[in-house]
């Protein structure tokens, strides 16, 4: 009789632990992106976290089908003003991009890129991938640079492009990282 009571107690305990772990699994597997945001958050949840975030005047759409539904203007990053763009697909957060608001020349872009890269190197370690390409185009020289870091299951990519001596774009993208190196082929 005592052994059956012990067995029932063990089964009950195992069942409760299993239910608890199953219930917490979405929390444990939530993937962080930027400033506490997580993949799958709703527009309302992002607005609660960032009350100044609002609908963008001209939303951006990414090739994966996600659409910018919220924008947080003038977000400071290493002493520079960026806009945070929140991309959703089917009402769930997918990506966060930070776009530099400031404009300038190629030297400004390179200095900004380097200062943010140093900060990311200090926080995340050496990049898992770097690219540095220069092209000669009809309008002048064009340059593209990028560096990527992994933080848990998040891929963080800092990139900039210049053309004819002017900054074209500089951004930081926070998105889910491929689970295996072959997933992004």
VENMOSUL-V958456 format. One line per field, one symbol per residue. ss: DSSP state (h for helix, s for strand, l for the rest). burial: 1 if it has 16 or more other ideal C-beta (glycine too) atoms within 10 Angstrom, else 0. A space follows every 10 residues. Layout:
ss: ???
burial: ???
//
This chain:
ss: lhhhhhhhhh hhhhhhhhhh hhhhhhhhhl lslllllsll llhhhhhhhl lllsllllll slllllssss ssssssslls sssssssssl lsssssssss llllshhhhh hhhhhhhhhh hhhhllllss ssssssslls ssssssssss sllsssssss sssllsssss ssssssllll hhhhl
burial: 0000000000 0000000000 0000000000 1011001110 1010011001 0010010000 0100010111 1100101001 0111111100 0011111111 0000010111 0110011001 0001001000 0000000000 0111111110 0001111111 1110001001 1111101000 00000
//
